[in-house]
Amino acid sequence: MRIRNTATAALGVLLVVVSGCSSDDGDGGDSASGSTHAHPSGSSTAATSAPAAPSTPAAPTPVIANQLPGMPPVLDAANVYSETGPEDLSPAARAARPMVYVPHNSGEVWEIDPVTFQVVARFPAGDEVQHVVPSWDMQTLYATDDIGNTITPIDPVTGQNGPRIPVDDPYNMYFTPDGAAAISVAEARRTLVFYDPHTWVEQSRLQIPECAGIDHADFTPDGRTAVFSCEFAGRVAVVDVPSRTVLRLIDMPVRNTHMGPQDVKLSPDGSRFYIADSDQGSLWVLDGAATQVIAEIPTAHGTHGIYPSRDATQLYVTNRHSGTISVLEADTGALITTWTIPGSASPDMGGVTADGTQLWLSGRYDNEVYVISTADGSLLARIPTADKPHGLCVWPQPGRYSLGHTGVTR
């Protein structure tokens, strides 16, 4: 676990404890310290004094109170991504061969060797493949096809794909933080469809008719609340994970309904959610309890994807229509710098390599993939692809479990 500076850690603890339990009233947790040990007093000898009762250490106070049962616990309140450093590869991720999986709206998935930058395999995975999504346990990758209503499993150890699995309108896919359900984000249905992540038997449905263009999501540190973007409604839907109900809808200050709210990312300290808005060319900032918009951070036209750096100190924000990447301070959103991809470029979705040295992104409207140095933003490679590459997945990723999408891990 990496330790951030003391001031930041202290502030993060304060912010997360206040805002991390958005779906429950009260219950801030017990702040009692560990037990003290009794010692005999006075000058009595061991032969005449009563023996001290054995002490029982007090149970440690959770870093985040009232976490979703079954979710791996948050270990650093100042950084929910503390277990996603370069050395934090799970056994399943460690067994995987390094590969970049590129889904295309043309229906194929391409596999690119991250060392040679060469395309080494390709296979059909449906009618219009949107994302390659790591399972909660990181043992399987899934290529989602919302038009054909299937997902295609991929073995990350061999790169081989298996038979397609029927799933309703899997435009995007997430997993509840406890691993109990896979969530098909059925954009065309304005619905979240919950599945058993092993048998793919449907568990339940949550229709959100007011959330046109339901798309990206992220979860509060306690795992109990999810924020889903509504791209064509200019708002977000806040969902209670245990009950699978809508808590509230929050309109953005400017309701863009063409390409409005898109990717969602929790800040490392859990104090805020960043909501990318393509038409606005900004990030909207939602408070950590997901109750209101508290700020706007201008970026550039086409703001779309948000990816933490490997040490979780920075955020890489893709600006699809501007051909740029805004680099922000992760907890505050302060702009650090802007990287420009030379020539025509449309950086869309992707992820950071396990060692943190490269950012891989699909070029949605230019039929290519970009490899960018995270040291200085220089373009390391430009790889031609098929039509409209989309939710690119860099694998393996560090972390204990996957929340889905293109590799959101904690």
C-alpha positions in Angstrom: 0.0 0.0 0.0 1.3 3.4 -0.9 1.1 6.2 1.7 0.3 9.7 0.6 1.5 12.7 2.5 0.2 13.2 6.0 -1.8 16.3 5.4 -3.6 14.8 2.4 -4.3 11.6 4.2 -5.8 13.4 7.1 -8.0 15.5 4.9 -9.0 12.5 2.9 -10.1 10.7 6.1 -12.2 13.6 7.1 -13.9 14.0 3.7 -14.5 10.3 3.2 -16.0 9.6 6.6 -18.4 12.5 6.1 -19.4 11.6 2.5 -18.8 7.9 2.1 -22.1 6.6 3.4 -24.6 8.3 1.2 -27.3 5.6 1.3 -27.6 5.3 5.1 -28.7 7.7 7.8 -26.3 8.2 10.7 -24.1 5.3 11.6 -20.8 7.0 11.5 -19.0 4.1 13.1 -17.3 3.6 16.4 -14.2 5.8 17.0 -13.0 4.0 20.1 -9.3 3.3 20.3 -7.7 -0.1 21.1 -7.9 -1.5 24.6 -5.4 -0.6 27.4 -3.6 -3.2 29.5 -4.1 -3.2 33.3 -1.0 -3.4 35.5 -0.9 -4.2 39.3 -0.5 -1.0 41.3 1.3 -0.4 44.7 4.0 -2.6 46.1 2.1 -5.9 46.2 4.1 -8.9 45.1 3.0 -11.3 42.4 2.2 -13.9 45.1 -0.4 -11.6 46.9 -1.9 -9.6 44.0 -4.7 -10.8 41.8 -3.6 -11.7 38.3 -4.5 -9.2 35.6 -7.4 -10.3 33.4 -6.3 -11.1 29.9 -7.1 -8.2 27.6 -9.0 -8.6 24.3 -7.9 -6.2 21.6 -10.8 -4.0 20.3 -11.8 -4.7 16.8 -10.3 -2.0 14.5 -12.7 0.7 13.4 -13.4 0.3 9.6 -11.6 2.9 7.5 -15.0 3.5 5.7 -18.0 2.9 7.9 -20.9 0.5 7.0 -19.3 -0.9 3.8 -21.4 -3.1 1.5 -21.1 -6.6 2.9 -18.9 -8.9 0.9 -16.9 -6.0 -0.7 -13.2 -6.1 -0.1 -12.6 -3.4 2.5 -11.1 0.0 1.8 -7.7 0.0 3.3 -6.8 3.7 2.9 -9.5 6.3 3.3 -7.3 8.9 1.5 -7.0 6.7 -1.6 -9.6 4.1 -2.7 -7.2 3.1 -5.4 -4.4 2.3 -2.9 -4.4 -1.4 -3.8 -3.9 -0.8 -7.6 -0.2 0.0 -7.6 2.2 -1.7 -10.0 3.0 -4.4 -7.5 -0.7 -5.2 -6.7 -1.4 -7.8 -9.4 -3.8 -10.5 -8.1 -2.9 -14.1 -8.9 -5.5 -14.1 -11.7 -4.1 -11.0 -13.2 -0.5 -12.2 -12.8 -1.4 -15.3 -14.8 -2.7 -13.3 -17.7 -0.6 -12.6 -20.7 -0.1 -8.8 -21.3 -2.5 -7.8 -24.1 -4.5 -4.8 -25.3 -8.1 -5.8 -26.4 -9.7 -3.4 -28.9 -13.4 -3.8 -29.6 -14.8 -2.2 -32.7 -18.3 -1.1 -33.7 -17.7 -3.1 -36.8 -18.1 -6.3 -34.7 -14.5 -7.4 -34.1 -12.1 -7.5 -31.2 -8.4 -7.0 -32.0 -5.6 -8.1 -29.8 -2.5 -5.9 -29.8 0.9 -6.9 -28.2 1.8 -4.0 -25.9 5.5 -4.6 -26.3 5.7 -4.8 -30.1 2.6 -2.7 -30.8 1.6 -5.3 -33.4 -1.9 -6.8 -34.0 -1.5 -10.5 -33.1 -5.1 -11.7 -33.3 -8.6 -10.7 -34.2 -12.0 -12.4 -33.9 -15.7 -11.6 -34.5 -17.6 -10.9 -31.3 -21.0 -9.7 -32.5 -22.7 -7.0 -34.5 -21.4 -3.9 -32.8 -18.9 -4.5 -30.0 -18.7 -1.6 -27.5 -16.4 -2.5 -24.6 -14.1 -5.2 -23.3 -14.9 -5.6 -19.6 -12.9 -7.5 -16.9 -15.0 -9.6 -14.6 -15.2 -8.9 -10.9 -12.8 -11.7 -10.1 -10.5 -10.8 -13.0 -10.6 -14.3 -14.4 -12.6 -13.5 -17.6 -12.9 -10.6 -20.0 -16.2 -9.9 -21.8 -16.7 -8.2 -25.1 -20.2 -6.5 -25.0 -22.4 -6.4 -28.1 -25.5 -4.3 -27.5 -26.9 -4.8 -31.0 -26.6 -8.6 -31.0 -27.6 -8.8 -27.2 -24.6 -11.0 -26.3 -21.3 -10.9 -24.5 -18.3 -12.9 -25.6 -16.0 -14.3 -22.9 -12.3 -14.1 -23.4 -9.7 -16.1 -21.5 -7.0 -13.6 -20.5 -4.4 -16.3 -20.0 -4.7 -17.6 -23.6 -6.5 -14.8 -25.4 -9.0 -17.3 -26.8 -12.7 -16.4 -26.9 -15.6 -18.7 -26.0 -19.3 -19.1 -27.1 -21.4 -15.9 -26.9 -23.7 -15.5 -23.9 -27.2 -14.0 -24.2 -27.4 -10.7 -22.3 -29.9 -7.9 -22.9 -28.5 -4.8 -24.5 -25.0 -4.8 -22.9 -23.9 -1.4 -24.1 -21.7 -1.2 -21.0 -21.2 -3.5 -18.1 -20.3 -3.1 -14.4 -20.1 -5.4 -11.4 -21.5 -4.6 -7.9 -18.5 -4.1 -5.5 -19.4 -7.3 -3.6 -19.2 -9.3 -6.8 -22.8 -10.5 -6.4 -24.1 -9.2 -9.7 -23.1 -8.1 -13.2 -25.0 -5.0 -14.4 -25.8 -4.8 -18.1 -26.2 -1.0 -18.7 -29.0 -1.4 -21.3 -28.7 2.1 -22.9 -31.5 1.5 -25.4 -33.9 0.3 -22.7 -33.0 3.0 -20.1 -32.6 0.0 -17.8 -30.0 -1.7 -15.5 -30.3 -5.5 -15.9 -28.7 -7.4 -13.0 -27.3 -10.9 -13.7 -25.7 -13.7 -11.8 -22.1 -13.1 -12.9 -21.4 -16.9 -13.1 -24.5 -18.4 -14.6 -25.8 -15.3 -16.4 -29.3 -15.9 -15.2 -31.1 -12.6 -14.9 -31.7 -11.5 -11.2 -33.7 -8.3 -11.6 -34.2 -5.1 -13.6 -34.2 -1.5 -12.7 -35.9 0.7 -15.2 -34.9 4.4 -15.2 -37.0 6.0 -17.9 -35.8 9.5 -17.0 -32.2 8.4 -17.7 -32.0 8.5 -21.5 -28.6 7.3 -22.7 -27.6 5.6 -19.4 -24.0 4.7 -19.8 -21.0 5.1 -17.4 -20.9 4.6 -13.7 -18.8 4.6 -10.5 -19.4 3.7 -6.8 -19.0 5.4 -3.5 -16.1 4.2 -1.2 -18.6 2.1 0.9 -19.9 0.4 -2.3 -23.5 1.2 -1.4 -24.2 3.9 -3.9 -23.7 4.1 -7.7 -23.8 7.1 -10.0 -24.8 6.4 -13.6 -24.6 9.1 -16.3 -27.6 9.9 -18.5 -25.9 11.1 -21.7 -29.1 12.1 -23.5 -30.9 13.6 -20.5 -28.2 15.9 -19.1 -28.3 14.3 -15.7 -27.1 11.4 -13.5 -29.1 8.7 -11.8 -28.0 7.8 -8.2 -28.7 4.2 -7.4 -28.8 2.4 -4.0 -26.9 -0.8 -4.6 -28.3 -3.1 -1.9 -32.0 -2.4 -2.7 -31.4 -1.7 -6.5 -33.6 1.4 -6.4 -33.2 4.9 -7.7 -32.4 7.3 -4.9 -32.5 10.5 -6.9 -31.8 12.1 -10.3 -29.5 15.1 -10.4 -29.6 17.5 -13.4 -26.4 19.1 -14.5 -26.3 22.9 -14.3 -26.4 22.9 -18.1 -28.4 20.0 -19.4 -26.7 18.8 -22.6 -28.7 16.1 -24.3 -26.8 15.4 -27.5 -23.5 14.1 -26.0 -23.9 15.2 -22.4 -22.7 13.4 -19.2 -20.5 10.5 -20.1 -17.7 8.9 -18.0 -17.9 9.0 -14.2 -15.0 8.6 -11.8 -14.6 8.8 -8.0 -11.8 10.9 -6.7 -9.2 8.9 -4.7 -10.2 10.5 -1.4 -13.9 9.8 -2.1 -14.9 13.4 -1.7 -16.2 13.9 -5.2 -17.4 12.3 -8.4 -16.1 13.7 -11.7 -18.7 13.6 -14.5 -17.4 14.1 -18.1 -19.7 16.2 -20.3 -18.7 16.0 -24.0 -20.9 18.9 -25.2 -19.9 21.1 -22.3 -16.2 20.4 -22.7 -16.0 20.2 -18.9 -16.1 17.9 -15.9 -19.0 18.5 -13.6 -18.1 17.8 -10.0 -20.6 16.0 -7.8 -20.2 15.8 -4.0 -19.0 12.5 -2.5 -22.5 11.7 -1.2 -23.9 12.2 -4.7 -26.5 14.8 -3.8 -25.5 17.9 -5.8 -23.2 19.4 -8.3 -20.6 21.5 -6.5 -18.3 22.7 -9.3 -17.3 22.7 -13.0 -13.8 22.1 -14.4 -13.3 23.3 -18.0 -11.3 20.8 -20.1 -11.9 20.8 -23.9 -14.6 19.9 -26.4 -15.5 16.3 -26.4 -14.6 15.5 -22.8 -15.3 11.7 -22.5 -13.1 9.3 -20.5 -11.5 9.7 -17.1 -8.5 7.4 -16.1 -6.5 7.6 -12.8 -2.7 7.4 -13.0 -1.1 4.4 -11.5 -0.3 6.2 -8.3 -3.8 7.8 -8.2 -2.3 11.3 -8.0 -3.5 12.4 -11.4 -6.5 11.9 -13.8 -6.1 11.6 -17.5 -9.2 13.1 -19.2 -9.7 12.4 -22.9 -11.2 15.2 -25.1 -12.5 13.3 -28.1 -13.3 16.2 -30.4 -10.2 18.2 -29.5 -7.6 15.6 -29.9 -6.2 16.4 -26.4 -5.8 14.9 -22.9 -6.3 17.1 -19.8 -4.1 16.0 -16.9 -5.7 16.9 -13.6 -4.7 16.7 -9.9 -6.9 13.7 -8.8 -8.3 15.0 -5.5 -8.9 18.6 -6.4 -9.3 18.6 -10.2 -6.8 21.3 -10.7 -5.4 21.4 -14.2 -1.7 20.3 -14.4 -1.2 20.3 -18.2 -2.7 19.4 -21.5 -1.3 16.9 -23.9 -2.1 17.2 -27.6 -2.0 14.2 -30.0 -0.4 15.3 -33.3 -2.6 15.5 -36.4 -6.2 14.5 -36.5 -7.1 12.5 -33.4 -10.1 11.4 -31.4 -8.9 10.0 -28.0 -11.8 8.1 -26.5 -11.5 5.2 -24.1 -8.8 2.9 -22.7 -6.6 2.6 -19.7 -3.1 2.8 -18.1 -0.7 -0.1 -18.3 0.1 -2.0 -15.1 3.4 -0.3 -14.6 1.8 3.1 -15.1 4.1 4.3 -17.9 1.7 4.3 -20.8 -1.8 5.4 -21.5 -3.6 3.4 -24.3 -6.6 5.0 -26.0 -8.9 4.2 -28.9 -9.2 6.8 -31.6 -12.9 6.5 -32.1 -13.4 8.6 -35.2 -9.9 8.0 -36.8 -9.8 4.2 -36.7 -6.6 3.9 -34.7 -5.2 3.4 -31.3 -2.8 5.8 -29.5 0.0 4.8 -27.1 1.0 7.8 -24.9 3.8 8.2 -22.5 2.5 9.2 -19.1 5.9 10.8 -18.3 5.5 13.7 -20.8 2.4 13.0 -23.0 4.4 12.2 -26.1 2.9 9.9 -28.7 4.8 6.5 -28.6 2.7 4.7 -31.3 -0.3 5.2 -33.6 -1.8 1.8 -34.6 -4.3 1.5 -37.4 -7.5 -0.5 -36.6 -10.9 -1.4 -38.0 -13.9 0.8 -38.0 -14.7 2.8 -34.8 -12.6 1.3 -32.1 -14.3 1.9 -28.7 -13.9 0.5 -25.2 -10.3 -0.6 -25.2 -9.1 -2.7 -22.4 -5.4 -2.9 -21.3 -4.8 -6.2 -19.5 -3.7 -7.2 -16.9 -4.6 -4.5 -14.4 -3.5 -4.3 -10.7 -6.2 -4.4 -8.0 -8.2 -6.9 -5.8 -11.4 -6.7 -7.9 -12.9 -5.2 -11.0 -15.9 -2.9 -11.1 -16.1 -3.5 -14.9 -16.2 -1.0 -17.7 -12.7 -1.1 -19.4 -10.9 -2.0 -16.2 -11.9 0.1 -13.2 -10.2 -1.7 -10.3 -9.9 -1.2 -6.6 
